[in-house]
Amino acid sequence: MVDENEGSGKAPKILPLCYKVADHENIIWVCDGAANVGQIGHEVGVLLTNMDKARMCCTTAVAAGSKPHLEIAGKAKKNIVIDGCGNRCASKVLEKAGVKIGYAIDISKYLQKVPTLDIYQADVKRIAEIVMKEAGL
């Protein structure tokens, strides 16, 4: 991975620990699938976290049964799920764990799913705007 800030003197943004802020934050759980919609889902989570609209947390940890992550999901102000496609993998992970989902979006309802990892920032911004509006962020 290339660090665009390397040598710039700009420090990385350190996020608050999920478990310390969950009861005051909307927590985002994302798809990170191997298609454009999965990668867009990931980038939407990153963008909304960096905008301080919500806090992205590890969906895979929930699937693995991580007790701290299950507690985070249980304490969250609202659990926001960003699914890449109609398979709804991220939603299913939380549902199987018994987590209440406050808002979920299927990106493939807005963009065609394509087997590529190349994405457009305009698509990321478009989906982020939909999530902010519909989830009330």
Secondary structure, DSSP 8 states (H G I E B T S, - for coil): ---TTTTTT--------HHHHGGGSEEEEE---SSHHHHHHHHHHHHHHHTTS-EE--HHHHHTT-HHHHHHHHH-SEEEEEESSTT-HHHHHHHHTT---SEEEEGGGTS---S-S---HHHHHHHHHHHHHHHT-
